[in-house]
Structures are given as structure tokens and as C-alpha cells.
Amino acid sequence: RAAGVPVLLDAGGERRDPSPELLRAADFLCPNESELHRLTSMPTSTQSEVIAAARHLQRAHGARSVLVTLSARGSVLVPEGDAGEVLAQPATDPP
């Protein structure tokens, strides 16, 4: 970050939650749907539930922008700050 390079943290790979220090150091936290549910204990079945759980990560755990991958449902980017526009990207088939 000190060099101006955005830091992306993939939330997968471990069964334990990232430390608060690590969450605050990352510009983007990237959980998949099941990891988001594990990190928040909140439902993630609908887009509005995914957004609410991502906002919870931001408020309660210090995460900045949260990019949630949703498999066949695409992905959702919840930017830092309540005023930021949430972006949803549908899944696409590979060429």
C-alpha cells in the first residue's frame, strides 16, 4: 500500500478468520459466498443479503471494499463507504 499498489485479500484457503489488522490493511477483501457467510454468520442467499453481510464486514471488522464471488450468480462489489455504488456483475461463460 505504501507504494500505491492496491492490496487484495482472498478470504479463502484457511478455516480461520483474517485478523482485524489484515482486514484493515487490505483495500479489497474477496470472499466467496460461503466464506462471507462463515465470516459474518449472516444469510447470503440473495443479493440484498450479500450486500448486508458485506456491509457488516466493513462496519464490524474494518474491511474496506468487499468483492464477493457468487459462482453462477456472478459477483458483487460493495465499495468502501455507504455512499459508494454497489456493482453487480453477472457470471459469463468462458469463450
Secondary structure by P-SEA (a helix, b strand, c coil): ccccbbbbbccccccccccaaaaaaccbbbbcaaaaaaacccccccaaaaaaaaaaaaacccccbbbbbbcccccccccccccbbbbbbcccccc
